[in-house]
Amino acid sequence: MESIYNLVPKPRVEVVKTEIYRSKYDPNAYVTYSTFGSHGTHATVWKGINEAQNKMSCSLGSTSFGPAHKIQVCPSNYLKKHSRPEPKLGGSNVSKFVRKLYHEKKPSAPSRFDLPIMGLKTDKCFITSNALEAITMKLQRSTDPNQGEFMKFDGYGKVPSYLTKAKEDILREQKIVDEYIKLDNESASRNSEPEYVAMDENERQNLIIGLKMKWDMVNAVY
């Protein structure tokens, strides 16, 4: 929220820092019963606070920064291919893997160098043969045992109940509308007198003059 009091500078509050925490224990002392670096045969084990004399010396000279003396390594002495004996898998009785086919393979696509067979012609009239086949074809009847069961249903051949209900709703609404129109016409016939009276010209002019005077008064006040 904007306010003029926000422009007044507020007094600065100085933050008082608390004294830093210092432990009562010696920070350079060894941790009691710590297992840090205790894995292996050449590790250093600390047994407790201020018990540096119980420290075990390292059994190897390369536990911190590598070996004490430089080891000469031959650059050609590395693991080479087939330098170790290769195991024999299965022997000579292992048969070659053959993938099982669940369907016949499709013929491969023809090469772009394979030429199609040209010049094949036929004298068969497909229109006549199709007509003869359609005429001589036997009627195939359905073997489905459930065919025709829909005729045994209770509602077969009857008007659905939701259509009957919708028709009743429409007739009821139409009846209400007809009654309302009838009542409106009867009230209009009873009250044959007009509900309004035409204003004569003098009264109209007086009303216009009064409205103009009132507008001038309101406009002057404004």
Helices and strands as residue ranges (DSSP letters): G 4-7, G 52-54, G 91-93, H 126-136, G 149-152, H 161-190, H 201-221
